[in-house]
Amino acid sequence: MASSAARFLRLFTVKNTGVLSRTTRIRPSTTTILTQSRTAVTTSTGAILPKPNKVPFGLMRITIIVVPFLYVGTVISKNFAELLEEHDIFVPDNDDDD
Protein backbone atom coordinates (compact mmCIF):
# COMPACT_ATOMS: atom_id res chain seq x y z
CA MET A 1 0.00 0.00 0.00
CA ALA A 2 2.71 2.46 0.98
CA SER A 3 4.83 1.69 -2.08
CA SER A 4 1.91 2.19 -4.46
CA ALA A 5 1.04 5.49 -2.75
CA ALA A 6 4.65 6.64 -3.04
CA ARG A 7 4.74 5.61 -6.71
CA PHE A 8 1.54 7.55 -7.42
CA LEU A 9 2.84 10.62 -5.58
CA ARG A 10 6.14 10.50 -7.51
CA LEU A 11 4.33 10.20 -10.86
CA PHE A 12 2.00 13.05 -9.92
CA THR A 13 4.86 15.39 -8.92
CA VAL A 14 6.92 14.50 -11.99
CA LYS A 15 3.96 15.23 -14.22
CA ASN A 16 3.13 18.61 -12.64
CA THR A 17 6.53 20.05 -11.65
CA GLY A 18 10.06 20.19 -12.93
CA VAL A 19 11.49 17.35 -10.85
CA LEU A 20 14.02 14.74 -11.78
CA SER A 21 12.29 11.42 -12.21
CA ARG A 22 13.72 7.92 -12.13
CA THR A 23 12.80 5.48 -14.83
CA THR A 24 14.02 1.91 -14.66
CA ARG A 25 15.04 -0.10 -17.65
CA ILE A 26 13.11 -3.21 -18.58
CA ARG A 27 16.37 -5.16 -18.75
CA PRO A 28 17.22 -7.44 -15.83
CA SER A 29 19.91 -5.00 -14.59
CA THR A 30 19.04 -2.76 -11.66
CA THR A 31 20.47 0.49 -13.06
CA THR A 32 18.30 3.59 -13.18
CA ILE A 33 18.32 6.55 -15.55
CA LEU A 34 17.54 10.11 -14.49
CA THR A 35 15.40 12.06 -16.92
CA GLN A 36 14.55 15.71 -16.53
CA SER A 37 10.98 16.92 -16.91
CA ARG A 38 10.61 20.66 -17.46
CA THR A 39 6.90 21.27 -17.97
CA ALA A 40 7.19 24.68 -16.32
CA VAL A 41 8.72 26.25 -19.46
CA THR A 42 7.01 24.19 -22.16
CA THR A 43 3.50 23.15 -22.98
CA SER A 44 2.41 19.52 -23.15
CA THR A 45 3.02 19.59 -26.92
CA GLY A 46 6.58 20.87 -26.47
CA ALA A 47 6.07 24.52 -27.42
CA ILE A 48 8.06 27.07 -25.42
CA LEU A 49 5.93 29.33 -23.26
CA PRO A 50 6.35 33.12 -23.52
CA LYS A 51 8.56 34.98 -21.03
CA PRO A 52 6.85 35.84 -17.75
CA ASN A 53 5.85 39.43 -17.09
CA LYS A 54 8.56 41.52 -15.46
CA VAL A 55 7.47 43.30 -12.29
CA PRO A 56 8.30 47.01 -12.51
CA PHE A 57 9.72 48.84 -9.50
CA GLY A 58 10.89 45.63 -7.84
CA LEU A 59 13.49 47.30 -5.63
CA MET A 60 11.06 50.04 -4.61
CA ARG A 61 8.41 47.49 -3.64
CA ILE A 62 10.93 45.55 -1.56
CA THR A 63 11.93 48.77 0.22
CA ILE A 64 8.31 49.73 0.86
CA ILE A 65 7.72 46.36 2.53
CA VAL A 66 11.01 45.87 4.40
CA VAL A 67 11.45 49.31 6.03
CA PRO A 68 8.10 49.43 7.91
CA PHE A 69 8.49 45.88 9.19
CA LEU A 70 12.04 46.58 10.37
CA TYR A 71 10.74 49.65 12.19
CA VAL A 72 7.87 47.70 13.80
CA GLY A 73 10.31 44.97 14.88
CA THR A 74 12.62 47.58 16.40
CA VAL A 75 9.77 49.20 18.35
CA ILE A 76 8.55 45.83 19.65
CA SER A 77 12.08 44.86 20.74
CA LYS A 78 12.61 48.19 22.48
CA ASN A 79 9.32 47.94 24.37
CA PHE A 80 10.00 44.36 25.42
CA ALA A 81 13.49 45.28 26.66
CA GLU A 82 11.98 48.10 28.74
CA LEU A 83 9.39 45.68 30.16
CA LEU A 84 12.10 43.20 31.17
CA GLU A 85 14.12 45.93 32.83
CA GLU A 86 11.06 47.30 34.63
CA HIS A 87 10.30 43.91 36.19
CA ASP A 88 13.97 43.27 37.01
CA ILE A 89 13.99 40.14 34.90
CA PHE A 90 17.05 41.18 32.96
CA VAL A 91 19.01 44.13 34.23
CA PRO A 92 22.61 44.50 33.10
CA ASP A 93 25.15 45.09 35.85
CA ASN A 94 26.90 48.42 35.95
CA ASP A 95 30.09 46.95 37.39
CA ASP A 96 33.34 48.39 36.18
CA ASP A 97 35.94 45.68 35.69
CA ASP A 98 38.93 47.93 36.35
MDTraj code that builds the backbone (N, CA, C; nanometers):
import mdtraj as md
import numpy as np

residues = "MET ALA SER SER ALA ALA ARG PHE LEU ARG LEU PHE THR VAL LYS ASN THR GLY VAL LEU SER ARG THR THR ARG ILE ARG PRO SER THR THR THR ILE LEU THR GLN SER ARG THR ALA VAL THR THR SER THR GLY ALA ILE LEU PRO LYS PRO ASN LYS VAL PRO PHE GLY LEU MET ARG ILE THR ILE ILE VAL VAL PRO PHE LEU TYR VAL GLY THR VAL ILE SER LYS ASN PHE ALA GLU LEU LEU GLU GLU HIS ASP ILE PHE VAL PRO ASP ASN ASP ASP ASP ASP".split()
xyz = np.array([
    [0.0819, -0.1193, 0.0000],
    [0.0000, 0.0000, 0.0000],
    [0.0863, 0.1257, 0.0000],
    [0.1868, 0.1271, 0.0872],
    [0.2713, 0.2462, 0.0975],
    [0.3543, 0.2657, -0.0286],
    [0.4021, 0.1557, -0.0874],
    [0.4834, 0.1693, -0.2077],
    [0.3992, 0.2177, -0.3266],
    [0.2761, 0.1722, -0.3354],
    [0.1914, 0.2193, -0.4456],
    [0.1537, 0.3661, -0.4262],
    [0.1337, 0.4078, -0.3023],
    [0.1036, 0.5494, -0.2753],
    [0.2251, 0.6359, -0.3086],
    [0.3439, 0.5887, -0.2731],
    [0.4653, 0.6641, -0.3038],
    [0.4867, 0.6720, -0.4548],
    [0.4599, 0.5637, -0.5264],
    [0.4740, 0.5613, -0.6706],
    [0.3770, 0.6598, -0.7361],
    [0.2527, 0.6617, -0.6887],
    [0.1538, 0.7553, -0.7418],
    [0.1951, 0.8998, -0.7148],
    [0.2422, 0.9273, -0.5934],
    [0.2843, 1.0621, -0.5580],
    [0.4022, 1.1061, -0.6435],
    [0.4986, 1.0166, -0.6682],
    [0.6137, 1.0497, -0.7511],
    [0.5706, 1.0775, -0.8943],
    [0.4809, 0.9978, -0.9497],
    [0.4331, 1.0205, -1.0855],
    [0.3549, 1.1510, -1.0947],
    [0.2770, 1.1819, -0.9920],
    [0.2001, 1.3055, -0.9917],
    [0.2919, 1.4268, -0.9860],
    [0.3957, 1.4237, -0.9020],
    [0.4856, 1.5388, -0.8919],
    [0.5712, 1.5533, -1.0160],
    [0.6122, 1.4435, -1.0765],
    [0.6921, 1.4503, -1.1986],
    [0.6096, 1.5086, -1.3118],
    [0.4826, 1.4747, -1.3148],
    [0.3962, 1.5233, -1.4218],
    [0.3689, 1.6728, -1.4080],
    [0.3571, 1.7240, -1.2856],
    [0.3131, 1.8609, -1.2643],
    [0.4251, 1.9593, -1.2294],
    [0.5435, 1.9140, -1.2007],
    [0.6525, 2.0052, -1.1653],
    [0.7791, 1.9650, -1.2393],
    [0.8784, 2.0492, -1.2321],
    [1.0063, 2.0191, -1.2934],
    [1.0956, 1.9449, -1.1970],
    [1.0736, 1.8177, -1.1783],
    [1.1489, 1.7353, -1.0846],
    [1.2176, 1.6244, -1.1622],
    [1.3361, 1.5867, -1.1160],
    [1.4023, 1.4739, -1.1784],
    [1.3253, 1.3470, -1.1454],
    [1.3002, 1.2656, -1.2454],
    [1.2290, 1.1417, -1.2212],
    [1.3207, 1.0239, -1.2523],
    [1.2948, 0.9128, -1.1891],
    [1.3722, 0.7921, -1.2131],
    [1.2881, 0.6958, -1.2958],
    [1.3471, 0.6503, -1.4041],
    [1.2799, 0.5482, -1.4830],
    [1.3728, 0.4287, -1.4884],
    [1.3198, 0.3118, -1.4648],
    [1.4016, 0.1913, -1.4658],
    [1.3928, 0.1257, -1.6019],
    [1.5018, 0.0626, -1.6382],
    [1.5038, -0.0100, -1.7652],
    [1.4293, -0.1419, -1.7504],
    [1.3828, -0.1939, -1.8601],
    [1.3112, -0.3210, -1.8580],
    [1.4105, -0.4372, -1.8490],
    [1.5354, -0.4104, -1.8815],
    [1.6372, -0.5156, -1.8746],
    [1.6488, -0.5683, -1.7319],
    [1.7084, -0.6850, -1.7160],
    [1.7222, -0.7435, -1.5826],
    [1.8175, -0.6648, -1.4912],
    [1.8994, -0.5734, -1.5459],
    [1.9913, -0.5000, -1.4592],
    [1.9130, -0.4031, -1.3710],
    [1.9730, -0.3625, -1.2616],
    [1.9036, -0.2764, -1.1663],
    [1.9468, -0.1310, -1.1778],
    [2.0038, -0.0897, -1.2902],
    [2.0467, 0.0494, -1.3057],
    [1.9262, 0.1377, -1.3344],
    [1.9377, 0.2630, -1.2942],
    [1.8300, 0.3589, -1.3179],
    [1.8838, 0.4754, -1.3991],
    [1.7961, 0.5396, -1.4718],
    [1.8316, 0.6546, -1.5549],
    [1.7541, 0.7745, -1.5029],
    [1.8219, 0.8890, -1.4900],
    [1.7537, 1.0112, -1.4488],
    [1.7142, 1.0894, -1.5730],
    [1.5867, 1.1226, -1.5821],
    [1.5397, 1.2059, -1.6915],
    [1.4829, 1.3332, -1.6333],
    [1.5006, 1.4434, -1.7034],
    [1.4547, 1.5712, -1.6530],
    [1.3244, 1.6100, -1.7205],
    [1.2267, 1.6486, -1.6403],
    [1.0977, 1.6920, -1.6906],
    [1.0824, 1.8402, -1.6606],
    [1.0691, 1.9211, -1.7646],
    [1.0606, 2.0656, -1.7464],
    [0.9300, 2.1168, -1.8046],
    [0.8182, 2.0816, -1.7457],
    [0.6902, 2.1266, -1.7971],
    [0.6593, 2.2704, -1.7576],
    [0.7441, 2.3309, -1.6743],
    [0.7195, 2.4682, -1.6318],
    [0.7501, 2.5676, -1.7429],
    [0.8354, 2.5319, -1.8390],
    [0.8717, 2.6246, -1.9464],
    [0.8175, 2.5825, -2.0817],
    [0.7574, 2.4658, -2.0883],
    [0.7014, 2.4189, -2.2155],
    [0.5583, 2.3710, -2.1949],
    [0.4856, 2.3682, -2.3034],
    [0.3501, 2.3146, -2.2975],
    [0.3567, 2.1635, -2.3113],
    [0.2425, 2.0981, -2.3028],
    [0.2405, 1.9523, -2.3152],
    [0.2792, 1.9074, -2.4554],
    [0.2632, 1.9949, -2.5560],
    [0.3017, 1.9586, -2.6921],
    [0.4487, 1.9888, -2.7209],
    [0.5169, 2.0583, -2.6284],
    [0.6583, 2.0870, -2.6467],
    [0.6874, 2.2307, -2.6863],
    [0.5848, 2.3121, -2.7054],
    [0.6067, 2.4519, -2.7420],
    [0.6595, 2.5299, -2.6221],
    [0.7484, 2.6255, -2.6490],
    [0.8064, 2.7070, -2.5424],
    [0.7075, 2.8166, -2.5046],
    [0.6852, 2.8309, -2.3741],
    [0.5931, 2.9332, -2.3257],
    [0.6572, 3.0712, -2.3359],
    [0.5779, 3.1774, -2.3457],
    [0.6354, 3.3122, -2.3520],
    [0.7007, 3.3503, -2.2194],
    [0.7876, 3.4524, -2.2242],
    [0.8556, 3.4976, -2.1027],
    [0.7534, 3.5505, -2.0034],
    [0.7782, 3.5299, -1.8745],
    [0.6847, 3.5842, -1.7753],
    [0.6930, 3.7359, -1.7697],
    [0.5874, 3.7968, -1.7198],
    [0.5848, 3.9427, -1.7091],
    [0.6860, 3.9894, -1.6062],
    [0.7587, 4.0954, -1.6380],
    [0.8561, 4.1518, -1.5461],
    [0.7850, 4.2515, -1.4561],
    [0.8117, 4.2414, -1.3258],
    [0.7469, 4.3297, -1.2291],
    [0.8240, 4.4610, -1.2245],
    [0.7589, 4.5729, -1.2589],
    [0.8296, 4.7008, -1.2515],
    [0.8454, 4.7468, -1.1067],
    [0.9453, 4.8272, -1.0820],
    [0.9721, 4.8839, -0.9502],
    [0.9935, 4.7763, -0.8452],
    [1.0660, 4.6725, -0.8784],
    [1.0885, 4.5627, -0.7842],
    [1.1629, 4.6066, -0.6601],
    [1.2702, 4.6858, -0.6770],
    [1.3489, 4.7297, -0.5626],
    [1.2687, 4.8260, -0.4753],
    [1.1882, 4.9103, -0.5378],
    [1.1060, 5.0045, -0.4606],
    [1.0010, 4.9283, -0.3793],
    [0.9410, 4.8273, -0.4366],
    [0.8410, 4.7487, -0.3644],
    [0.9037, 4.6761, -0.2460],
    [1.0240, 4.6221, -0.2660],
    [1.0935, 4.5550, -0.1565],
    [1.1193, 4.6538, -0.0438],
    [1.1649, 4.7745, -0.0785],
    [1.1933, 4.8768, 0.0221],
    [1.0669, 4.9174, 0.0962],
    [0.9573, 4.9323, 0.0239],
    [0.8311, 4.9728, 0.0862],
    [0.7832, 4.8674, 0.1856],
    [0.8132, 4.7417, 0.1615],
    [0.7716, 4.6355, 0.2526],
    [0.8709, 4.6188, 0.3675],
    [1.0009, 4.6199, 0.3400],
    [1.1014, 4.5872, 0.4405],
    [1.1147, 4.6961, 0.5465],
    [1.1192, 4.8223, 0.5076],
    [1.1449, 4.9309, 0.6026],
    [1.0376, 4.9387, 0.7120],
    [0.9090, 4.9382, 0.6810],
    [0.8101, 4.9433, 0.7908],
    [0.8186, 4.8233, 0.8851],
    [0.8413, 4.7039, 0.8321],
    [0.8492, 4.5875, 0.9188],
    [0.9746, 4.5893, 1.0050],
    [1.0859, 4.6412, 0.9532],
    [1.2044, 4.6576, 1.0372],
    [1.1772, 4.7569, 1.1490],
    [1.1075, 4.8652, 1.1174],
    [1.0739, 4.9651, 1.2192],
    [0.9822, 4.9050, 1.3261],
    [0.8798, 4.8318, 1.2842],
    [0.7873, 4.7703, 1.3796],
    [0.8619, 4.6703, 1.4675],
    [0.9514, 4.5913, 1.4099],
    [1.0309, 4.4971, 1.4884],
    [1.1202, 4.5669, 1.5885],
    [1.1776, 4.6805, 1.5494],
    [1.2616, 4.7575, 1.6401],
    [1.1807, 4.8124, 1.7563],
    [1.0631, 4.8650, 1.7290],
    [0.9775, 4.9199, 1.8348],
    [0.9341, 4.8103, 1.9318],
    [0.8963, 4.6945, 1.8790],
    [0.8553, 4.5834, 1.9655],
    [0.9710, 4.5384, 2.0523],
    [1.0910, 4.5278, 1.9969],
    [1.2079, 4.4861, 2.0736],
    [1.2406, 4.5867, 2.1826],
    [1.2328, 4.7139, 2.1505],
    [1.2615, 4.8191, 2.2482],
    [1.1617, 4.8139, 2.3638],
    [1.0344, 4.8004, 2.3317],
    [0.9321, 4.7942, 2.4366],
    [0.9481, 4.6700, 2.5239],
    [0.9822, 4.5580, 2.4649],
    [0.9999, 4.4356, 2.5417],
    [1.1227, 4.4456, 2.6317],
    [1.2311, 4.5081, 2.5829],
    [1.3494, 4.5276, 2.6663],
    [1.3182, 4.6183, 2.7849],
    [1.2386, 4.7228, 2.7629],
    [1.1978, 4.8099, 2.8735],
    [1.1119, 4.7347, 2.9740],
    [1.0229, 4.6477, 2.9274],
    [0.9386, 4.5681, 3.0158],
    [1.0232, 4.4744, 3.1018],
    [1.1222, 4.4093, 3.0415],
    [1.2096, 4.3203, 3.1170],
    [1.2882, 4.3967, 3.2230],
    [1.3359, 4.5140, 3.1870],
    [1.4119, 4.5930, 3.2827],
    [1.3215, 4.6448, 3.3945],
    [1.1998, 4.6802, 3.3628],
    [1.1056, 4.7301, 3.4635],
    [1.0743, 4.6252, 3.5683],
    [1.0619, 4.4998, 3.5270],
    [1.0295, 4.3909, 3.6192],
    [1.1543, 4.3225, 3.6745],
    [1.2693, 4.3802, 3.6530],
    [1.3973, 4.3273, 3.7014],
    [1.4220, 4.1831, 3.6583],
    [1.3733, 4.1479, 3.5431],
    [1.3993, 4.0137, 3.4901],
    [1.5384, 4.0099, 3.4285],
    [1.5716, 4.1096, 3.3540],
    [1.7051, 4.1185, 3.2963],
    [1.7519, 4.2620, 3.3110],
    [1.8442, 4.2812, 3.4015],
    [1.9009, 4.4132, 3.4227],
    [2.0518, 4.3975, 3.4136],
    [2.1147, 4.4626, 3.3195],
    [2.2611, 4.4495, 3.3096],
    [2.3290, 4.5164, 3.4288],
    [2.4386, 4.4542, 3.4742],
    [2.5148, 4.5090, 3.5849],
    [2.5983, 4.6279, 3.5381],
    [2.6103, 4.7249, 3.6252],
    [2.6897, 4.8422, 3.5950],
    [2.8276, 4.8340, 3.6606],
    [2.8780, 4.7143, 3.6763],
    [3.0094, 4.6952, 3.7390],
    [3.1190, 4.7351, 3.6440],
    [3.2147, 4.8084, 3.6953],
    [3.3342, 4.8394, 3.6178],
    [3.4395, 4.7339, 3.6499],
    [3.4945, 4.6741, 3.5501],
    [3.5939, 4.5680, 3.5691],
    [3.7349, 4.6228, 3.5679],
    [3.7576, 4.7344, 3.6320],
    [3.8932, 4.7935, 3.6354],
    [3.9782, 4.7296, 3.7399],
])
top = md.Topology()
chain = top.add_chain()
for i, resn in enumerate(residues, 1):
    res = top.add_residue(resn, chain, resSeq=i)
    for name in ("N", "CA", "C"):
        top.add_atom(name, md.element.get_by_symbol(name[0]), res)
traj = md.Trajectory(xyz[None], top)
